[in-house]
Amino acid sequence: MRRLLVFVLLAGCGCGGALAQDEVLLSGTLKTINDRGSILIGYRDSAPPFSFLNRARQPIGFSLDLCHGIAEDVALRLNRDLLEADAPAWQTGVRIAYVPVSAEERLAKLVSGAIDLECGSTTANAERAKRVAFSPIFFLAGTKLLVPLVNGRPAVSSYRSLAGHTVVVGAGTTNAAAIHRLVATVSPPIGVTEVSGLDAAYDMLAAGKADAFASDDILLAGFVATRPDGKRFGITGDYLSYEPYAIGFRREDPDFADLVRDSFARMAADGRLDRWYGRWLMDRLPNGETLNVPMSPALAEMYRALGRPD
């Protein structure tokens, strides 16, 4: 009996040590999520088809599907259940919490810990990588212009035709930086107005207060498809920049970076990347419209490098 008691006590101590070791192994974002009991997903409310609100005011889109896939792997890594945002309060696990972010504040909210994942239409570039880390690329876009149609054709065919006119852009976007680089190359210079949010930029164009709206081509296509007056406008001009989209998360967190990369590899291998691309870029959107944007060969190769089956 004495030997049995000693064995049980030692086993108990070993188990406790293992649990303590598991807790020590958690660091960075994974530890924060585990301690908090929730994963904070930052979303944009007007960036269809990547991140926007449905009629019930719930965030949906391609980027939100990707972040949900990452959240599933986070819960698996923590050995806890993944709970949807509307799950009953008494349930325990890792609960998804959606946090709205604007273009201007999205990176700052990642750095501050106000969100764990930034799930919108964010360009991964070297300058931003000094502040935050990025997932593998999941879409390739580029800056173009949305302008009024005249007799079914765009009113202008190039940014050069906007000399002396006004272009509206979303504040805090790479599109704004691209337009500012070009304004001095024409005479008279192009006037640039920065507004908070893409909705406000579109509304300014629709109200005739700007002659063009500069943004990523796919986001402009989303406005044309989803706005009641969208067919009044057309996308025009050469690409003024190239924008590779990625999911953002905090820097200097190798464990979480590994999880995000592995999660993308699993989503590519099991076909979810392809299915979600088709759902949001090829199939009908919730409003009944279709963007009909086939996957480019370059993006298909990127998915294949992640593990997409041939």
Summary of the structure (lengths in Angstrom):
residues: 310
radius of gyration: 23.0
end to end distance: 62.6
largest distance: 95.4
contacts: 1001
relative contact order: 0.16
helix: 43%
strand: 23%
